[in-house]
């Protein structure tokens, strides 16, 4: 047989070989993607379990520090880990590992004692502390917490929502309107300072003294007259009572995004104009 007789056979076998390798290569790519997806899921679960969890602010109870539409990361490790730290609130053990207690003034994310919903408040009283409100003034262990008047907190009026009360509506030089809320600087016994809002005297501004028991925390919202906190008994979607330390999921760390709510899905440019860029990256 001549060389010319063998050429067609060789040429015919080449495409067959190439075709035979196509399926394994495709399966290999699919396997690699599947492995990558599994690794990604594991990394995300570990990150959300042991490092940070995200939280979006749904109400104005923590104004002026936190606004509706703020997105923040809460650090998991400062107080140890408990059921509240686990994804989907899965209970794997009792208590905290290792044990840890927040500091006065920390802003924490915790599970509601009744319905296990996520809440954000500021720690005011630790185990053993006596907490009371007297005429709108916070008292800890019988001593009034210094409360200094500062400039009003001015919040642009949202198109679908007005001010807490019409008396707080204020017109700006450019013709726009804002909510101008009375603002005060508080200083806790450990030196921690933060601003609070006070609209005037309300029933929750005067309370009976409460001694915080072991394993519990007394928490309050910075928006003192618009916060259902430890001044109210624990009821689903309402007050939280004295919060078990084991219910704490993490400590507020920093904001990774903030929006004023004016964005529209069908208008992509509003995704950028609605962002409150100056708030992004702010820590606690």
N, C-alpha and C positions, 0 to 999 in steps of 0.2 A: 504493500500500500504506500502511495506517495505522500509527501508532506502536505500536499494540497488537499488530500482526502481527509486528513485529520483536523484541519483548521475549523471546519464548520462544527464539528463535535465539541471542540474546546470552546468555541465561541458560544455555543448553545448552553454549555454548562455554567458559564460565568453568571448569566442572569439568574439561573436557578439557585446558585449559591448565594447571590446577593439577596434574592427573595427569601431564602431560607433563614437569613440572619435578621430580617426586618422584625419579625414577631418577638424574638427574645429581647431586642433592643427596646421595643415599645414597652414590653412588660417590665424591663429594668427601670425605665423612666417613671412608670406608674408606681413601682415599688419605692423608688427614691422619694417621690412626692408624698406617698403615704407615710413613710418614715419621718419626713420633714414635718408633716402635719401633726403627727403624734408628738414629736419633740416640742413643737410650738405650743401645743395644748399643755404639755407637762410644765414648760417654762412659765406660761401664763398662770397656771394654777398655783405653782410654787411662789411666784411673785405676789399674787393676790393673797396667799395664805400667810407668808412670812415677812413680806417687805412692806408693800403699800396696798391700800384699797382706795377706790375712788368714791366720791360722794357728791351729789348735786344738791344745792340749797333750794328747798321748795317753798320756804316761807321767810317772812321778815323778822322772825323772833330773835335773830342774832345781829340785826343792824345795830350800829353802823359797820361793824367789822365784816359781816357777811351779808351779801345781797342775794335776792332771788335771781337765779341764773348763774351763780358762781359754781364752778366745778373745782373740787379740791382733792388732793391726795392726803390720806391719813396714814401715818407710820404705824406699823403693827408691833414692832419690837420694843418700844420704850417701857411698856407695862407687862411684858410677857404675853402668853397666848392662852386663850380660853375658847369655849364653844363659840362665843361671839366673834372670835377672830377667824373662824373657819368659813370657807365658802358655803353658801346656802345654809349657814347656821347649823352645821352638822355637829352633833355632840359626840366627841370621842373620849373625853375624860371630864372629871370634875375639877373645879378650881382653875388657877392660872399656873402656867409652867413657863419660866420661873415666876414666882409671885412678884407683883409690882403694884404700886399705888400712884395714881396721878398726883401732880402738885397743884396747890392752890393757883387758880388762874389759867390752868391748861384748858384749851378748847378740845373737847373729846367727841368722838362718834361712839354711840352706844345703842344697844338694843332696848327698846321699851320693855319694862318689866312685865307687861300684860300681853301685848300683841306681837312683840319682838320686831317691830318696825324700827328702822334706823332713825336716830335723832342726833342733833348736834347742840351742845350747850357748853357753858363754861363752869368749871369746877369751883365752887365757892367754899364748901365745908368738907373737911376730911373727918374720918372717924375720931370721935371725941370732941369735936368742935360744937359749940352752941351757935345756932344761926337764927336771926330774927330780923324782920323788917319793922321799922318804927317810923311812920310818917314819910315813907319813901326813902328812908336812909337805912342802908344795910348795916347790921351790927353782927360782929363775930366775937364770941366769948365776952359779951358785955361791952365791947368797945366799938364805937361808931367808925365805920370805914370812911376815911376822908373822901369827900365828894365835891369837886371843884367845877364850877360852871365854865364852859368853854364855848367857842363859836358854834352856832347852830349847824346841824348836819343837814345839808341841802341835797335833796334827791330829785332828779328830773321826774316830772309826772308822766307815768306811762299812759299810752292812748286809751287803754281799757281799764285803768284804775286811778282813782284819785288819792288824796291824802287821807290819813287816819281820821282827821277831823278838818273841817273847812277852815278853822282858825289857823291851821298850819300852812295854808296855801299862800304863796308869796310870788309876786310878779317881779321878774328880773329886768334890768335896764334894756335888754334887747327885746323885751316883749314876751318872752317865754315865761312859763310858770314852773315853780319847784315846790316841793314840800320841805319846809324849814322846821326841823324838829329840834327841841331843846336837847342839848348834849352836855354831858358831864364827864369829868375824868375821875375815875375811882382808883384808889391805891390800896391793895390788900396788905395784910400784916407782913407778908414775905417780900414786899416791895414791888410786886407785879402790878403794872398799871394798864388800863384799857379804858375805852370810852363806852358810855352807856347812854341810852335815850330815856327820857322821863317826860311823859305827856301831862303829868299832873297827878293829883291824888286819886287812887282807885282802891277798891277793897283789898287787893293783894299787896298794897303798900304798907299794910300793918298786919303782922302775923304774930302768932304765939311763938315763944322760943322753942326751938327743936334741937335736941342733942343728937348728933349723927352717931348711930351705932356702929360697931365693928363690922367691916365688910361692906359698908355703904358710903355713898357720896351725896352731898347736897349740891345740886346743879341749878343754874339759872341762865336765862337768856339775857343778852346785853340790852335788848329792847324790852325793858322792864315791864312796861304796861301792855305788851303784846306777846307774852310768852307763857305757855303752859309748861311749868317746870316743877321743881321740888316743893314749891309753895302750894301745889295742888295734889290731891290724892291720885294714886296711879289708876287711870282709867284709859282704856283703849282709845287712841286718837285724841287724847286730852292730856291731863297732867301725868307726870312721871313718878311722883313721890320720891322717896329716897332710893337712888339707883344702886343696885348691887355692883360692886367692883367687877365681878365676873362678867357683867353685861357690857363692859367697855371693849370696843373693837379696835380702837386706835386713837392716836393723838393727831389733830389737824396739823399738817406740815406746810403745804403751800398750794396756791391756786394754779391750776394748769390751763384754765380757760374761764371766760366770763362773757355772758351775753345779756343784753337788755331785753331780749324777747321780741324784738321787732323784725327779725329775719323771716323771710318767706321762702319756702322750698322752690317755688317757680321763679324766683328772682335771685339768682346766685350772688349777685353783687351785694345783696343785703346781708349775706352771711358774714361779710367783712365789715360793713358799716354798723352792724348790730354788736360786734365784739367790743367789749370794754378793755382795750389793750392795756391801759394803765394798771389794771388790776391783776393781769396775768403775771405769775411768778412771785406774787407777794407771799411772804412767809408769816409765821406766827411766833 
